[in-house]
Amino acid sequence: MEAYVHAEKPALRRRAHAIVLSHKRYSINQISDILAVTRETVSLWFDAWEADGLE
């Protein structure tokens, strides 16, 4: 998950961070609190991850 650390775009780093946190068993509510985004945003990130990966 190099994007979490090395991505040039802050938005990509945040999405990658969300995936890492999810893998560590954080809930969507916890992830949204940590990243200061809505629960819906985290859900959209996960849907996009499942469909297309990070990009």
mmCIF file of the N, C-alpha and C atoms, coordinates in Angstrom:
data_MODEL
# 
_entry.id   MODEL 
# 
loop_
_atom_site.group_PDB 
_atom_site.id 
_atom_site.type_symbol 
_atom_site.label_atom_id 
_atom_site.label_alt_id 
_atom_site.label_comp_id 
_atom_site.label_asym_id 
_atom_site.label_entity_id 
_atom_site.label_seq_id 
_atom_site.pdbx_PDB_ins_code 
_atom_site.Cartn_x 
_atom_site.Cartn_y 
_atom_site.Cartn_z 
_atom_site.occupancy 
_atom_site.B_iso_or_equiv 
_atom_site.pdbx_formal_charge 
_atom_site.auth_seq_id 
_atom_site.auth_comp_id 
_atom_site.auth_asym_id 
_atom_site.auth_atom_id 
_atom_site.pdbx_PDB_model_num 
ATOM 1   N N  . MET A 1 1  ? 0.844   -1.173 0.000  1.00 0.00 ? 1  MET A N  1 
ATOM 2   C CA . MET A 1 1  ? 0.000   0.000  0.000  1.00 0.00 ? 1  MET A CA 1 
ATOM 3   C C  . MET A 1 1  ? 0.892   1.240  0.000  1.00 0.00 ? 1  MET A C  1 
ATOM 4   N N  . GLU A 1 2  ? 1.742   1.339  -1.002 1.00 0.00 ? 2  GLU A N  1 
ATOM 5   C CA . GLU A 1 2  ? 2.668   2.463  -1.101 1.00 0.00 ? 2  GLU A CA 1 
ATOM 6   C C  . GLU A 1 2  ? 1.961   3.791  -1.280 1.00 0.00 ? 2  GLU A C  1 
ATOM 7   N N  . ALA A 1 3  ? 0.757   3.785  -1.843 1.00 0.00 ? 3  ALA A N  1 
ATOM 8   C CA . ALA A 1 3  ? 0.036   5.038  -2.075 1.00 0.00 ? 3  ALA A CA 1 
ATOM 9   C C  . ALA A 1 3  ? -0.222  5.775  -0.773 1.00 0.00 ? 3  ALA A C  1 
ATOM 10  N N  . TYR A 1 4  ? -0.394  5.047  0.292  1.00 0.00 ? 4  TYR A N  1 
ATOM 11  C CA . TYR A 1 4  ? -0.667  5.653  1.597  1.00 0.00 ? 4  TYR A CA 1 
ATOM 12  C C  . TYR A 1 4  ? 0.483   6.567  2.022  1.00 0.00 ? 4  TYR A C  1 
ATOM 13  N N  . VAL A 1 5  ? 1.693   6.198  1.687  1.00 0.00 ? 5  VAL A N  1 
ATOM 14  C CA . VAL A 1 5  ? 2.867   6.953  2.107  1.00 0.00 ? 5  VAL A CA 1 
ATOM 15  C C  . VAL A 1 5  ? 3.418   7.830  0.997  1.00 0.00 ? 5  VAL A C  1 
ATOM 16  N N  . HIS A 1 6  ? 3.395   7.345  -0.239 1.00 0.00 ? 6  HIS A N  1 
ATOM 17  C CA . HIS A 1 6  ? 4.143   7.987  -1.311 1.00 0.00 ? 6  HIS A CA 1 
ATOM 18  C C  . HIS A 1 6  ? 3.320   8.742  -2.346 1.00 0.00 ? 6  HIS A C  1 
ATOM 19  N N  . ALA A 1 7  ? 2.022   8.683  -2.298 1.00 0.00 ? 7  ALA A N  1 
ATOM 20  C CA . ALA A 1 7  ? 1.210   9.354  -3.316 1.00 0.00 ? 7  ALA A CA 1 
ATOM 21  C C  . ALA A 1 7  ? 1.407   10.864 -3.249 1.00 0.00 ? 7  ALA A C  1 
ATOM 22  N N  . GLU A 1 8  ? 1.512   11.479 -4.421 1.00 0.00 ? 8  GLU A N  1 
ATOM 23  C CA . GLU A 1 8  ? 1.691   12.927 -4.478 1.00 0.00 ? 8  GLU A CA 1 
ATOM 24  C C  . GLU A 1 8  ? 0.391   13.664 -4.172 1.00 0.00 ? 8  GLU A C  1 
ATOM 25  N N  . LYS A 1 9  ? -0.727  13.079 -4.515 1.00 0.00 ? 9  LYS A N  1 
ATOM 26  C CA . LYS A 1 9  ? -2.018  13.734 -4.318 1.00 0.00 ? 9  LYS A CA 1 
ATOM 27  C C  . LYS A 1 9  ? -2.542  13.443 -2.911 1.00 0.00 ? 9  LYS A C  1 
ATOM 28  N N  . PRO A 1 10 ? -2.810  14.495 -2.131 1.00 0.00 ? 10 PRO A N  1 
ATOM 29  C CA . PRO A 1 10 ? -3.333  14.286 -0.774 1.00 0.00 ? 10 PRO A CA 1 
ATOM 30  C C  . PRO A 1 10 ? -4.622  13.460 -0.746 1.00 0.00 ? 10 PRO A C  1 
ATOM 31  N N  . ALA A 1 11 ? -5.486  13.659 -1.716 1.00 0.00 ? 11 ALA A N  1 
ATOM 32  C CA . ALA A 1 11 ? -6.750  12.908 -1.736 1.00 0.00 ? 11 ALA A CA 1 
ATOM 33  C C  . ALA A 1 11 ? -6.489  11.414 -1.887 1.00 0.00 ? 11 ALA A C  1 
ATOM 34  N N  . LEU A 1 12 ? -5.523  11.055 -2.715 1.00 0.00 ? 12 LEU A N  1 
ATOM 35  C CA . LEU A 1 12 ? -5.177  9.645  -2.899 1.00 0.00 ? 12 LEU A CA 1 
ATOM 36  C C  . LEU A 1 12 ? -4.593  9.069  -1.611 1.00 0.00 ? 12 LEU A C  1 
ATOM 37  N N  . ARG A 1 13 ? -3.766  9.846  -0.926 1.00 0.00 ? 13 ARG A N  1 
ATOM 38  C CA . ARG A 1 13 ? -3.209  9.381  0.357  1.00 0.00 ? 13 ARG A CA 1 
ATOM 39  C C  . ARG A 1 13 ? -4.320  9.131  1.369  1.00 0.00 ? 13 ARG A C  1 
ATOM 40  N N  . ARG A 1 14 ? -5.317  10.011 1.411  1.00 0.00 ? 14 ARG A N  1 
ATOM 41  C CA . ARG A 1 14 ? -6.421  9.836  2.364  1.00 0.00 ? 14 ARG A CA 1 
ATOM 42  C C  . ARG A 1 14 ? -7.233  8.592  2.043  1.00 0.00 ? 14 ARG A C  1 
ATOM 43  N N  . ARG A 1 15 ? -7.505  8.368  0.762  1.00 0.00 ? 15 ARG A N  1 
ATOM 44  C CA . ARG A 1 15 ? -8.257  7.160  0.387  1.00 0.00 ? 15 ARG A CA 1 
ATOM 45  C C  . ARG A 1 15 ? -7.465  5.909  0.740  1.00 0.00 ? 15 ARG A C  1 
ATOM 46  N N  . ALA A 1 16 ? -6.171  5.928  0.462  1.00 0.00 ? 16 ALA A N  1 
ATOM 47  C CA . ALA A 1 16 ? -5.324  4.779  0.798  1.00 0.00 ? 16 ALA A CA 1 
ATOM 48  C C  . ALA A 1 16 ? -5.280  4.572  2.310  1.00 0.00 ? 16 ALA A C  1 
ATOM 49  N N  . HIS A 1 17 ? -5.213  5.665  3.061  1.00 0.00 ? 17 HIS A N  1 
ATOM 50  C CA . HIS A 1 17 ? -5.209  5.572  4.524  1.00 0.00 ? 17 HIS A CA 1 
ATOM 51  C C  . HIS A 1 17 ? -6.503  4.917  5.002  1.00 0.00 ? 17 HIS A C  1 
ATOM 52  N N  . ALA A 1 18 ? -7.621  5.279  4.391  1.00 0.00 ? 18 ALA A N  1 
ATOM 53  C CA . ALA A 1 18 ? -8.908  4.673  4.754  1.00 0.00 ? 18 ALA A CA 1 
ATOM 54  C C  . ALA A 1 18 ? -8.884  3.167  4.522  1.00 0.00 ? 18 ALA A C  1 
ATOM 55  N N  . ILE A 1 19 ? -8.302  2.737  3.416  1.00 0.00 ? 19 ILE A N  1 
ATOM 56  C CA . ILE A 1 19 ? -8.223  1.303  3.110  1.00 0.00 ? 19 ILE A CA 1 
ATOM 57  C C  . ILE A 1 19 ? -7.353  0.594  4.150  1.00 0.00 ? 19 ILE A C  1 
ATOM 58  N N  . VAL A 1 20 ? -6.233  1.208  4.509  1.00 0.00 ? 20 VAL A N  1 
ATOM 59  C CA . VAL A 1 20 ? -5.349  0.623  5.525  1.00 0.00 ? 20 VAL A CA 1 
ATOM 60  C C  . VAL A 1 20 ? -6.084  0.498  6.855  1.00 0.00 ? 20 VAL A C  1 
ATOM 61  N N  . LEU A 1 21 ? -6.784  1.546  7.255  1.00 0.00 ? 21 LEU A N  1 
ATOM 62  C CA . LEU A 1 21 ? -7.525  1.505  8.519  1.00 0.00 ? 21 LEU A CA 1 
ATOM 63  C C  . LEU A 1 21 ? -8.607  0.434  8.487  1.00 0.00 ? 21 LEU A C  1 
ATOM 64  N N  . SER A 1 22 ? -9.276  0.306  7.356  1.00 0.00 ? 22 SER A N  1 
ATOM 65  C CA . SER A 1 22 ? -10.310 -0.722 7.225  1.00 0.00 ? 22 SER A CA 1 
ATOM 66  C C  . SER A 1 22 ? -9.699  -2.115 7.375  1.00 0.00 ? 22 SER A C  1 
ATOM 67  N N  . HIS A 1 23 ? -8.551  -2.312 6.756  1.00 0.00 ? 23 HIS A N  1 
ATOM 68  C CA . HIS A 1 23 ? -7.854  -3.597 6.857  1.00 0.00 ? 23 HIS A CA 1 
ATOM 69  C C  . HIS A 1 23 ? -7.479  -3.902 8.315  1.00 0.00 ? 23 HIS A C  1 
ATOM 70  N N  . LYS A 1 24 ? -7.240  -2.849 9.084  1.00 0.00 ? 24 LYS A N  1 
ATOM 71  C CA . LYS A 1 24 ? -6.911  -3.011 10.508 1.00 0.00 ? 24 LYS A CA 1 
ATOM 72  C C  . LYS A 1 24 ? -8.165  -3.114 11.370 1.00 0.00 ? 24 LYS A C  1 
ATOM 73  N N  . ARG A 1 25 ? -9.313  -3.269 10.721 1.00 0.00 ? 25 ARG A N  1 
ATOM 74  C CA . ARG A 1 25 ? -10.600 -3.493 11.399 1.00 0.00 ? 25 ARG A CA 1 
ATOM 75  C C  . ARG A 1 25 ? -11.211 -2.254 12.059 1.00 0.00 ? 25 ARG A C  1 
ATOM 76  N N  . TYR A 1 26 ? -10.818 -1.068 11.607 1.00 0.00 ? 26 TYR A N  1 
ATOM 77  C CA . TYR A 1 26 ? -11.507 0.133  12.067 1.00 0.00 ? 26 TYR A CA 1 
ATOM 78  C C  . TYR A 1 26 ? -12.868 0.182  11.385 1.00 0.00 ? 26 TYR A C  1 
ATOM 79  N N  . SER A 1 27 ? -13.859 0.698  12.085 1.00 0.00 ? 27 SER A N  1 
ATOM 80  C CA . SER A 1 27 ? -15.198 0.821  11.504 1.00 0.00 ? 27 SER A CA 1 
ATOM 81  C C  . SER A 1 27 ? -15.256 2.044  10.585 1.00 0.00 ? 27 SER A C  1 
ATOM 82  N N  . ILE A 1 28 ? -16.279 2.096  9.761  1.00 0.00 ? 28 ILE A N  1 
ATOM 83  C CA . ILE A 1 28 ? -16.461 3.257  8.886  1.00 0.00 ? 28 ILE A CA 1 
ATOM 84  C C  . ILE A 1 28 ? -16.607 4.524  9.727  1.00 0.00 ? 28 ILE A C  1 
ATOM 85  N N  . ASN A 1 29 ? -17.323 4.441  10.829 1.00 0.00 ? 29 ASN A N  1 
ATOM 86  C CA . ASN A 1 29 ? -17.473 5.618  11.696 1.00 0.00 ? 29 ASN A CA 1 
ATOM 87  C C  . ASN A 1 29 ? -16.129 6.075  12.250 1.00 0.00 ? 29 ASN A C  1 
ATOM 88  N N  . GLN A 1 30 ? -15.306 5.135  12.679 1.00 0.00 ? 30 GLN A N  1 
ATOM 89  C CA . GLN A 1 30 ? -13.986 5.490  13.204 1.00 0.00 ? 30 GLN A CA 1 
ATOM 90  C C  . GLN A 1 30 ? -13.120 6.109  12.110 1.00 0.00 ? 30 GLN A C  1 
ATOM 91  N N  . ILE A 1 31 ? -13.153 5.525  10.927 1.00 0.00 ? 31 ILE A N  1 
ATOM 92  C CA . ILE A 1 31 ? -12.354 6.036  9.810  1.00 0.00 ? 31 ILE A CA 1 
ATOM 93  C C  . ILE A 1 31 ? -12.803 7.444  9.444  1.00 0.00 ? 31 ILE A C  1 
ATOM 94  N N  . SER A 1 32 ? -14.102 7.663  9.385  1.00 0.00 ? 32 SER A N  1 
ATOM 95  C CA . SER A 1 32 ? -14.591 9.000  9.038  1.00 0.00 ? 32 SER A CA 1 
ATOM 96  C C  . SER A 1 32 ? -14.171 10.025 10.093 1.00 0.00 ? 32 SER A C  1 
ATOM 97  N N  . ASP A 1 33 ? -14.173 9.640  11.355 1.00 0.00 ? 33 ASP A N  1 
ATOM 98  C CA . ASP A 1 33 ? -13.709 10.546 12.414 1.00 0.00 ? 33 ASP A CA 1 
ATOM 99  C C  . ASP A 1 33 ? -12.216 10.836 12.277 1.00 0.00 ? 33 ASP A C  1 
ATOM 100 N N  . ILE A 1 34 ? -11.416 9.818  12.058 1.00 0.00 ? 34 ILE A N  1 
ATOM 101 C CA . ILE A 1 34 ? -9.963  9.980  11.941 1.00 0.00 ? 34 ILE A CA 1 
ATOM 102 C C  . ILE A 1 34 ? -9.600  10.875 10.764 1.00 0.00 ? 34 ILE A C  1 
ATOM 103 N N  . LEU A 1 35 ? -10.273 10.678 9.630  1.00 0.00 ? 35 LEU A N  1 
ATOM 104 C CA . LEU A 1 35 ? -9.932  11.418 8.416  1.00 0.00 ? 35 LEU A CA 1 
ATOM 105 C C  . LEU A 1 35 ? -10.757 12.693 8.236  1.00 0.00 ? 35 LEU A C  1 
ATOM 106 N N  . ALA A 1 36 ? -11.649 12.953 9.177  1.00 0.00 ? 36 ALA A N  1 
ATOM 107 C CA . ALA A 1 36 ? -12.481 14.167 9.163  1.00 0.00 ? 36 ALA A CA 1 
ATOM 108 C C  . ALA A 1 36 ? -13.285 14.301 7.872  1.00 0.00 ? 36 ALA A C  1 
ATOM 109 N N  . VAL A 1 37 ? -13.931 13.205 7.505  1.00 0.00 ? 37 VAL A N  1 
ATOM 110 C CA . VAL A 1 37 ? -14.836 13.188 6.358  1.00 0.00 ? 37 VAL A CA 1 
ATOM 111 C C  . VAL A 1 37 ? -16.130 12.517 6.798  1.00 0.00 ? 37 VAL A C  1 
ATOM 112 N N  . THR A 1 38 ? -17.136 12.593 5.950  1.00 0.00 ? 38 THR A N  1 
ATOM 113 C CA . THR A 1 38 ? -18.401 11.960 6.306  1.00 0.00 ? 38 THR A CA 1 
ATOM 114 C C  . THR A 1 38 ? -18.314 10.449 6.130  1.00 0.00 ? 38 THR A C  1 
ATOM 115 N N  . ARG A 1 39 ? -19.223 9.790  6.796  1.00 0.00 ? 39 ARG A N  1 
ATOM 116 C CA . ARG A 1 39 ? -19.352 8.338  6.672  1.00 0.00 ? 39 ARG A CA 1 
ATOM 117 C C  . ARG A 1 39 ? -19.649 7.965  5.216  1.00 0.00 ? 39 ARG A C  1 
ATOM 118 N N  . GLU A 1 40 ? -20.459 8.790  4.564  1.00 0.00 ? 40 GLU A N  1 
ATOM 119 C CA . GLU A 1 40 ? -20.813 8.551  3.163  1.00 0.00 ? 40 GLU A CA 1 
ATOM 120 C C  . GLU A 1 40 ? -19.584 8.625  2.261  1.00 0.00 ? 40 GLU A C  1 
ATOM 121 N N  . THR A 1 41 ? -18.684 9.560  2.558  1.00 0.00 ? 41 THR A N  1 
ATOM 122 C CA . THR A 1 41 ? -17.455 9.676  1.773  1.00 0.00 ? 41 THR A CA 1 
ATOM 123 C C  . THR A 1 41 ? -16.626 8.406  1.884  1.00 0.00 ? 41 THR A C  1 
ATOM 124 N N  . VAL A 1 42 ? -16.477 7.899  3.086  1.00 0.00 ? 42 VAL A N  1 
ATOM 125 C CA . VAL A 1 42 ? -15.714 6.665  3.289  1.00 0.00 ? 42 VAL A CA 1 
ATOM 126 C C  . VAL A 1 42 ? -16.374 5.518  2.522  1.00 0.00 ? 42 VAL A C  1 
ATOM 127 N N  . SER A 1 43 ? -17.674 5.430  2.574  1.00 0.00 ? 43 SER A N  1 
ATOM 128 C CA . SER A 1 43 ? -18.388 4.379  1.840  1.00 0.00 ? 43 SER A CA 1 
ATOM 129 C C  . SER A 1 43 ? -18.152 4.500  0.340  1.00 0.00 ? 43 SER A C  1 
ATOM 130 N N  . LEU A 1 44 ? -18.174 5.724  -0.176 1.00 0.00 ? 44 LEU A N  1 
ATOM 131 C CA . LEU A 1 44 ? -17.896 5.933  -1.602 1.00 0.00 ? 44 LEU A CA 1 
ATOM 132 C C  . LEU A 1 44 ? -16.474 5.513  -1.953 1.00 0.00 ? 44 LEU A C  1 
ATOM 133 N N  . TRP A 1 45 ? -15.515 5.823  -1.091 1.00 0.00 ? 45 TRP A N  1 
ATOM 134 C CA . TRP A 1 45 ? -14.127 5.407  -1.316 1.00 0.00 ? 45 TRP A CA 1 
ATOM 135 C C  . TRP A 1 45 ? -14.025 3.893  -1.382 1.00 0.00 ? 45 TRP A C  1 
ATOM 136 N N  . PHE A 1 46 ? -14.712 3.204  -0.471 1.00 0.00 ? 46 PHE A N  1 
ATOM 137 C CA . PHE A 1 46 ? -14.658 1.746  -0.459 1.00 0.00 ? 46 PHE A CA 1 
ATOM 138 C C  . PHE A 1 46 ? -15.319 1.160  -1.699 1.00 0.00 ? 46 PHE A C  1 
ATOM 139 N N  . ASP A 1 47 ? -16.428 1.741  -2.128 1.00 0.00 ? 47 ASP A N  1 
ATOM 140 C CA . ASP A 1 47 ? -17.089 1.276  -3.353 1.00 0.00 ? 47 ASP A CA 1 
ATOM 141 C C  . ASP A 1 47 ? -16.159 1.437  -4.550 1.00 0.00 ? 47 ASP A C  1 
ATOM 142 N N  . ALA A 1 48 ? -15.492 2.589  -4.630 1.00 0.00 ? 48 ALA A N  1 
ATOM 143 C CA . ALA A 1 48 ? -14.560 2.840  -5.733 1.00 0.00 ? 48 ALA A CA 1 
ATOM 144 C C  . ALA A 1 48 ? -13.374 1.886  -5.665 1.00 0.00 ? 48 ALA A C  1 
ATOM 145 N N  . TRP A 1 49 ? -12.874 1.623  -4.461 1.00 0.00 ? 49 TRP A N  1 
ATOM 146 C CA . TRP A 1 49 ? -11.759 0.688  -4.274 1.00 0.00 ? 49 TRP A CA 1 
ATOM 147 C C  . TRP A 1 49 ? -12.129 -0.697 -4.786 1.00 0.00 ? 49 TRP A C  1 
ATOM 148 N N  . GLU A 1 50 ? -13.328 -1.152 -4.435 1.00 0.00 ? 50 GLU A N  1 
ATOM 149 C CA . GLU A 1 50 ? -13.774 -2.475 -4.866 1.00 0.00 ? 50 GLU A CA 1 
ATOM 150 C C  . GLU A 1 50 ? -13.941 -2.540 -6.379 1.00 0.00 ? 50 GLU A C  1 
ATOM 151 N N  . ALA A 1 51 ? -14.355 -1.442 -6.986 1.00 0.00 ? 51 ALA A N  1 
ATOM 152 C CA . ALA A 1 51 ? -14.590 -1.422 -8.430 1.00 0.00 ? 51 ALA A CA 1 
ATOM 153 C C  . ALA A 1 51 ? -13.311 -1.212 -9.237 1.00 0.00 ? 51 ALA A C  1 
ATOM 154 N N  . ASP A 1 52 ? -12.442 -0.292 -8.777 1.00 0.00 ? 52 ASP A N  1 
ATOM 155 C CA . ASP A 1 52 ? -11.327 0.145  -9.617 1.00 0.00 ? 52 ASP A CA 1 
ATOM 156 C C  . ASP A 1 52 ? -9.967  0.217  -8.944 1.00 0.00 ? 52 ASP A C  1 
ATOM 157 N N  . GLY A 1 53 ? -9.865  -0.075 -7.681 1.00 0.00 ? 53 GLY A N  1 
ATOM 158 C CA . GLY A 1 53 ? -8.614  0.160  -6.969 1.00 0.00 ? 53 GLY A CA 1 
ATOM 159 C C  . GLY A 1 53 ? -8.533  1.612  -6.531 1.00 0.00 ? 53 GLY A C  1 
ATOM 160 N N  . LEU A 1 54 ? -7.356  2.101  -6.231 1.00 0.00 ? 54 LEU A N  1 
ATOM 161 C CA . LEU A 1 54 ? -7.216  3.458  -5.698 1.00 0.00 ? 54 LEU A CA 1 
ATOM 162 C C  . LEU A 1 54 ? -7.381  4.552  -6.731 1.00 0.00 ? 54 LEU A C  1 
ATOM 163 N N  . GLU A 1 55 ? -6.953  4.332  -7.932 1.00 0.00 ? 55 GLU A N  1 
ATOM 164 C CA . GLU A 1 55 ? -7.002  5.390  -8.943 1.00 0.00 ? 55 GLU A CA 1 
ATOM 165 C C  . GLU A 1 55 ? -8.391  5.556  -9.362 1.00 0.00 ? 55 GLU A C  1 
# 
